[in-house]
Amino acid sequence: MVIEEIRATPLAVPVAPGQHRTSWGEYRSIGLLLVELHTSDGIIGYGEGLARHAPRAYAEVVDQVFAPMVLGRDPFEVARIWRAMAGAFSGRAGGIAYEALSAVDTALWDVMARSAGLPLFRFLGGGGAEWVEAYGSAVSWRSEETAFRQIEQCLALGLRTIKLKLGSPADEAIAWARRVHDHVGGRARLSADANGAFDLPDAVRVGSALADLGFAWFEEPFRPDDLASYRALAARVPIRLAAGEGEFSAATAHELLASGAIGLFQPDCARAGGITETRRMIAIAEALGIAYAPHVGGGGAVSAAANLHLAAASTACVNYECMIFDQPLRSTLAGGPVAEATQLVDGRLRVPQGPGLGIAVDPAVRDRFLVRDPD
């Protein structure tokens, strides 16, 4: 079996006003890269890469750089193919190259698991965890009406942990956390995600307030590369710190994990080098006794499925990020919802049981959201 065709498709979907607001700003659209691999045996494998901006550029990377490294190769050479793709660019791992690489790599794993007739989580050695605990993500920042509606939605779905977005200034973030805490009234545990909004003094104030309110974790108070601040904050506030969605490689993830600064690791295989490199990161976390909870964010159906399979295959996974805002590329790209809040049963999600990722892309939906070349 060899890879005979590789198809890279840039996709984008609009987001309803007020539904996805973070400290970075409000997202009005979400982009991603879809990769389809066709084999000589008639198997089609799917992969997805994060592509927040200019998704056509990601498709160009696959078509012009990665395709010659993949076509004609046995997908079971995935480690060598991954190394060739990663070596195509000089400098520190990351950016468009790794997000595009992630899509190709995940598609290779999908092909391998399909050829074995196994769901990906079992192909990866998962110990039969067909259901994964989930948390609701993420309550919108600075919109009380939207936020309280989202909270009630999460509670009605049986979610036991709910994450809210917050940002600077610190006083406003603390007041917001208290309002949300009072509204929830102990019906669920809360966590908070700052998306890198703070400096160290403000993060100490916010983290201390969150700890007093009983929040489960404080996520990304700083930008991903500010390891010194993570260390300093961990020593000064009694709350679990979470990070990892900005990691691209196992090497940089090792620095974060070995620092002792975080207690919850959150890589996303649509960014972190696909299944191959994300597994390496998770193995480091497991070895160091650090809990794992994959990041999903605005990803589509393929990313949601891949991260859910990784969660089911890992003994370190404590929960899965179940997004509560509508994302058509997650709910319709595979012909139906994938890891959607509507599929929760008692706060848990069932891992797709079909071969590989257990999903198939609907070509009509793919073409509907295609980012076309300008006329």
C-alpha positions as CSV (number, residue, x, y, z in Angstrom):
1,M,0.0,0.0,0.0
2,V,1.3,3.4,-1.0
3,I,0.0,7.0,-0.9
4,E,-1.2,7.8,-4.5
5,E,-2.9,11.2,-4.0
6,I,-2.7,14.0,-1.5
7,R,-5.4,16.7,-1.5
8,A,-5.0,19.8,0.7
9,T,-8.2,21.9,1.0
10,P,-8.4,25.3,2.8
11,L,-11.7,25.8,4.6
12,A,-13.3,28.6,6.6
13,V,-16.6,29.2,8.4
14,P,-18.2,32.3,9.9
15,V,-18.8,32.5,13.6
16,A,-22.0,34.1,15.0
17,P,-21.4,37.5,16.8
18,G,-20.5,37.2,20.5
19,Q,-20.1,33.4,20.5
20,H,-16.3,33.1,20.6
21,R,-14.8,36.1,22.4
22,T,-11.4,35.8,24.1
23,S,-8.8,38.2,25.5
24,W,-7.3,38.2,21.9
25,G,-10.6,39.6,20.6
26,E,-13.7,38.3,18.9
27,Y,-13.4,35.6,16.3
28,R,-15.8,36.2,13.3
29,S,-14.5,33.3,11.3
30,I,-12.5,30.1,11.8
31,G,-10.1,28.6,9.2
32,L,-8.6,25.2,8.9
33,L,-6.7,22.9,6.5
34,L,-8.2,19.6,5.5
35,V,-5.9,16.9,4.1
36,E,-7.1,13.8,2.4
37,L,-4.7,10.9,1.5
38,H,-5.8,8.3,-1.0
39,T,-3.9,5.0,-1.1
40,S,-3.4,2.3,-3.7
41,D,-5.7,0.1,-1.7
42,G,-8.6,2.5,-1.9
43,I,-8.3,3.8,1.7
44,I,-8.9,7.5,2.3
45,G,-7.3,9.1,5.4
46,Y,-8.2,12.5,6.8
47,G,-6.1,15.0,8.8
48,E,-6.7,18.6,9.9
49,G,-4.4,21.5,10.7
50,L,-5.1,24.7,12.6
51,A,-5.2,27.6,10.1
52,R,-6.6,30.6,11.9
53,H,-5.6,33.0,9.1
54,A,-4.9,32.6,5.4
55,P,-5.7,28.9,5.1
56,R,-4.8,28.9,1.4
57,A,-1.2,29.4,2.5
58,Y,-1.3,26.1,4.4
59,A,-2.6,24.2,1.4
60,E,0.3,25.7,-0.7
61,V,2.8,24.3,1.9
62,V,1.3,20.8,1.5
63,D,1.1,20.9,-2.3
64,Q,4.6,22.4,-2.9
65,V,6.7,21.1,0.0
66,F,5.1,18.0,1.7
67,A,3.5,16.2,-1.3
68,P,6.7,15.0,-2.9
69,M,7.8,13.6,0.5
70,V,4.5,11.6,0.9
71,L,3.4,10.5,-2.6
72,G,4.5,6.9,-3.4
73,R,5.4,6.2,0.3
74,D,4.1,3.5,2.5
75,P,2.0,5.2,5.3
76,F,3.5,2.9,7.8
77,E,6.8,4.8,7.3
78,V,5.1,7.6,9.2
79,A,8.1,8.3,11.5
80,R,10.4,8.8,8.6
81,I,7.9,10.8,6.6
82,W,7.3,13.0,9.7
83,R,11.1,13.6,10.1
84,A,11.4,14.5,6.4
85,M,8.6,17.0,6.6
86,A,9.9,18.5,9.9
87,G,13.3,18.9,8.3
88,A,12.1,20.8,5.3
89,F,12.2,24.1,7.2
90,S,15.1,25.6,9.2
91,G,14.8,27.2,12.6
92,R,12.6,26.5,15.6
93,A,9.6,24.3,15.1
94,G,6.2,26.0,14.7
95,G,4.0,28.2,12.6
96,I,2.3,27.4,9.3
97,A,4.7,24.6,8.5
98,Y,3.9,22.6,11.6
99,E,0.2,23.2,11.5
100,A,0.2,22.0,7.9
101,L,2.5,19.0,8.8
102,S,0.0,18.1,11.5
103,A,-2.8,17.6,9.0
104,V,-0.6,15.3,6.8
105,D,0.6,13.3,9.8
106,T,-2.9,12.8,11.3
107,A,-4.1,11.6,7.8
108,L,-1.3,9.0,7.8
109,W,-2.3,7.6,11.1
110,D,-5.9,7.5,10.0
111,V,-4.9,5.5,6.9
112,M,-2.8,3.0,9.1
113,A,-5.6,2.4,11.6
114,R,-8.2,2.0,8.8
115,S,-6.0,-0.6,7.1
116,A,-5.8,-2.5,10.4
117,G,-9.6,-2.3,10.8
118,L,-9.2,-0.6,14.2
119,P,-10.4,2.6,15.8
120,L,-7.4,4.9,16.1
121,F,-7.5,4.9,19.9
122,R,-7.2,1.1,19.9
123,F,-4.5,1.1,17.2
124,L,-2.6,3.5,19.5
125,G,-2.8,1.0,22.3
126,G,-5.7,2.5,24.2
127,G,-7.0,0.4,27.0
128,G,-10.7,0.3,26.0
129,A,-11.7,3.7,27.2
130,E,-14.6,4.1,24.9
131,W,-16.0,7.1,26.8
132,V,-14.1,10.3,27.8
133,E,-15.0,12.8,30.5
134,A,-15.6,16.2,29.0
135,Y,-15.7,19.8,30.2
136,G,-17.6,22.7,28.6
137,S,-15.5,25.3,26.8
138,A,-15.6,28.2,26.7
139,V,-17.9,30.7,28.3
140,S,-17.6,34.0,26.4
141,W,-15.7,36.9,27.8
142,R,-17.5,40.2,28.6
143,S,-20.9,39.2,27.5
144,E,-23.0,38.4,30.5
145,E,-26.2,37.5,28.6
146,T,-24.3,35.1,26.3
147,A,-22.2,33.7,29.1
148,F,-25.1,32.9,31.4
149,R,-26.9,31.3,28.6
150,Q,-23.8,29.2,27.8
151,I,-23.5,28.2,31.4
152,E,-27.1,26.9,31.6
153,Q,-26.5,25.0,28.4
154,C,-23.5,23.3,29.9
155,L,-25.3,22.4,33.1
156,A,-28.3,21.0,31.2
157,L,-25.9,18.7,29.3
158,G,-24.5,17.3,32.5
159,L,-21.0,18.9,32.3
160,R,-19.3,18.9,35.7
161,T,-16.6,21.4,34.8
162,I,-17.0,24.6,32.8
163,K,-14.3,26.9,31.5
164,L,-14.7,30.6,31.1
165,K,-12.6,33.1,29.1
166,L,-11.2,36.2,30.9
167,G,-8.7,38.9,30.2
168,S,-7.2,42.2,31.3
169,P,-7.5,44.4,33.2
170,A,-7.0,42.2,36.2
171,D,-9.7,44.0,38.3
172,E,-12.3,43.3,35.6
173,A,-11.1,39.6,35.2
174,I,-11.5,39.1,39.0
175,A,-15.0,40.7,39.0
176,W,-16.0,38.6,36.0
177,A,-14.9,35.4,37.7
178,R,-16.8,36.2,40.8
179,R,-20.0,37.0,38.8
180,V,-19.8,33.7,37.0
181,H,-19.0,31.8,40.2
182,D,-22.0,33.3,41.9
183,H,-24.3,32.5,39.0
184,V,-23.1,28.8,38.9
185,G,-23.6,28.6,42.6
186,G,-21.7,25.3,43.1
187,R,-23.6,23.4,40.3
188,A,-20.3,22.8,38.5
189,R,-16.6,23.4,39.0
190,L,-15.1,26.3,37.1
191,S,-11.8,26.9,35.4
192,A,-10.5,30.0,33.6
193,D,-8.5,30.7,30.4
194,A,-6.7,34.0,29.9
195,N,-5.1,33.3,26.5
196,G,-1.9,35.0,27.6
197,A,-3.5,38.3,28.8
198,F,-1.4,39.1,31.9
199,D,2.0,40.1,33.2
200,L,3.2,38.4,36.3
201,P,1.9,40.9,39.0
202,D,-1.6,40.8,37.5
203,A,-1.5,37.1,37.0
204,V,-0.7,36.7,40.8
205,R,-3.7,38.8,41.7
206,V,-6.0,36.9,39.3
207,G,-4.7,33.5,40.1
208,S,-5.1,34.2,43.9
209,A,-8.7,35.3,43.4
210,L,-9.4,32.2,41.3
211,A,-7.9,29.9,43.9
212,D,-10.1,31.6,46.6
213,L,-13.1,30.9,44.5
214,G,-12.2,27.2,44.1
215,F,-11.4,27.2,40.4
216,A,-9.9,24.0,39.1
217,W,-7.2,25.6,36.9
218,F,-5.9,28.8,35.5
219,E,-5.0,28.4,31.9
220,E,-2.5,30.4,29.8
221,P,-2.0,33.5,32.0
222,F,1.1,34.2,29.9
223,R,2.2,33.8,26.3
224,P,3.5,30.2,25.6
225,D,7.2,31.1,25.6
226,D,7.3,33.0,28.9
227,L,8.4,30.0,31.0
228,A,10.0,32.2,33.6
229,S,6.7,33.8,34.5
230,Y,5.0,30.4,34.6
231,R,7.6,29.2,37.1
232,A,7.3,32.3,39.2
233,L,3.5,32.2,39.3
234,A,3.4,28.5,40.2
235,A,5.5,29.3,43.3
236,R,3.1,32.1,44.4
237,V,-0.5,31.0,43.8
238,P,-2.2,27.9,45.1
239,I,-4.0,26.9,41.9
240,R,-3.1,24.4,39.1
241,L,-1.7,26.1,36.1
242,A,-2.6,24.8,32.6
243,A,-0.8,25.4,29.3
244,G,0.3,23.6,26.1
245,E,-2.0,24.5,23.3
246,G,0.8,26.7,21.8
247,E,3.4,24.0,21.8
248,F,4.6,22.7,18.4
249,S,7.3,20.2,19.3
250,A,8.2,17.7,22.0
251,A,11.4,19.5,22.6
252,T,9.8,22.8,23.7
253,A,7.0,20.9,25.5
254,H,9.6,19.1,27.5
255,E,11.0,22.5,28.7
256,L,7.5,23.4,29.9
257,L,6.6,20.1,31.4
258,A,10.0,19.6,33.2
259,S,9.9,23.1,34.7
260,G,7.3,22.0,37.3
261,A,5.2,25.0,36.5
262,I,2.1,23.4,35.2
263,G,-0.2,20.7,36.4
264,L,-2.4,20.3,33.3
265,F,-1.0,19.9,29.8
266,Q,-3.1,20.8,26.8
267,P,-1.6,20.1,23.4
268,D,-3.6,20.1,20.2
269,C,-2.7,17.5,17.5
270,A,-4.0,19.9,14.8
271,R,-1.0,22.1,15.7
272,A,1.5,20.0,17.6
273,G,2.9,17.9,14.7
274,G,-0.1,15.7,14.3
275,I,-0.5,12.3,16.1
276,T,3.2,11.5,15.9
277,E,4.6,14.5,17.8
278,T,1.6,14.9,20.1
279,R,2.0,11.3,21.3
280,R,5.6,12.1,22.2
281,M,4.5,15.2,24.2
282,I,1.8,13.2,26.0
283,A,4.4,10.5,26.9
284,I,6.6,13.1,28.5
285,A,3.6,14.4,30.6
286,E,2.7,10.8,31.6
287,A,6.3,10.2,32.7
288,L,6.3,13.3,34.8
289,G,2.9,12.6,36.3
290,I,1.3,15.6,34.7
291,A,-2.4,15.4,33.7
292,Y,-3.4,15.8,30.1
293,A,-6.4,17.4,28.5
294,P,-6.4,18.0,24.8
295,H,-7.1,21.5,23.3
296,V,-9.8,21.6,20.7
297,G,-10.8,25.2,20.4
298,G,-12.3,26.1,17.0
299,G,-11.2,23.0,15.3
300,G,-13.4,21.0,12.9
301,A,-14.7,17.5,12.9
302,V,-11.3,15.8,12.0
303,S,-9.4,17.7,14.7
304,A,-12.1,16.9,17.2
305,A,-12.1,13.2,16.4
306,A,-8.3,13.0,16.4
307,N,-7.9,14.7,19.8
308,L,-10.7,12.5,21.2
309,H,-8.9,9.4,20.1
310,L,-5.7,10.6,21.7
311,A,-7.6,11.3,24.9
312,A,-9.0,7.8,24.9
313,A,-5.6,6.2,24.3
314,S,-3.9,8.0,27.1
315,T,-3.9,7.0,30.8
316,A,-2.9,10.6,31.7
317,C,-6.1,12.2,30.2
318,V,-8.4,13.7,32.7
319,N,-10.9,15.4,30.4
320,Y,-11.7,16.6,26.9
321,E,-12.4,20.1,25.7
322,C,-16.0,19.9,24.5
323,M,-16.8,23.2,22.7
324,I,-20.2,24.8,23.4
325,F,-20.4,27.2,20.5
326,D,-21.6,26.2,17.1
327,Q,-19.0,25.4,14.5
328,P,-20.4,24.0,11.2
329,L,-17.1,22.4,10.3
330,R,-17.3,20.3,13.5
331,S,-21.0,19.6,13.3
332,T,-21.5,19.0,9.5
333,L,-18.1,18.3,7.8
334,A,-18.3,14.6,8.6
335,G,-22.0,14.3,7.7
336,G,-23.1,14.8,11.4
337,P,-21.7,16.0,14.7
338,V,-18.4,14.9,16.0
339,A,-17.5,15.3,19.7
340,E,-20.3,17.9,20.0
341,A,-22.0,18.9,23.2
342,T,-25.3,17.5,21.9
343,Q,-23.7,14.0,22.0
344,L,-22.8,14.1,25.7
345,V,-24.1,11.4,27.9
346,D,-23.8,12.2,31.6
347,G,-20.9,14.7,30.8
348,R,-19.0,12.2,28.7
349,L,-18.3,11.7,25.0
350,R,-18.2,8.4,23.2
351,V,-15.1,7.9,21.0
352,P,-15.9,7.0,17.4
353,Q,-15.8,3.3,17.0
354,G,-15.3,2.9,13.2
355,P,-11.8,2.2,11.7
356,G,-9.3,5.0,11.9
357,L,-10.8,8.3,13.1
358,G,-14.2,6.7,12.6
359,I,-15.5,9.5,10.4
360,A,-15.6,10.4,6.7
361,V,-15.7,13.9,5.2
362,D,-18.8,14.9,3.3
363,P,-17.6,16.3,0.0
364,A,-20.6,18.6,-0.4
365,V,-19.9,20.2,3.0
366,R,-16.2,20.4,2.2
367,D,-16.9,22.2,-1.0
368,R,-19.4,24.6,0.6
369,F,-16.8,26.0,3.0
370,L,-13.9,25.9,0.5
371,V,-11.7,29.1,0.6
372,R,-11.5,29.8,-3.1
373,D,-8.8,31.7,-5.0
374,P,-9.7,35.4,-5.6
375,D,-11.1,36.1,-9.1
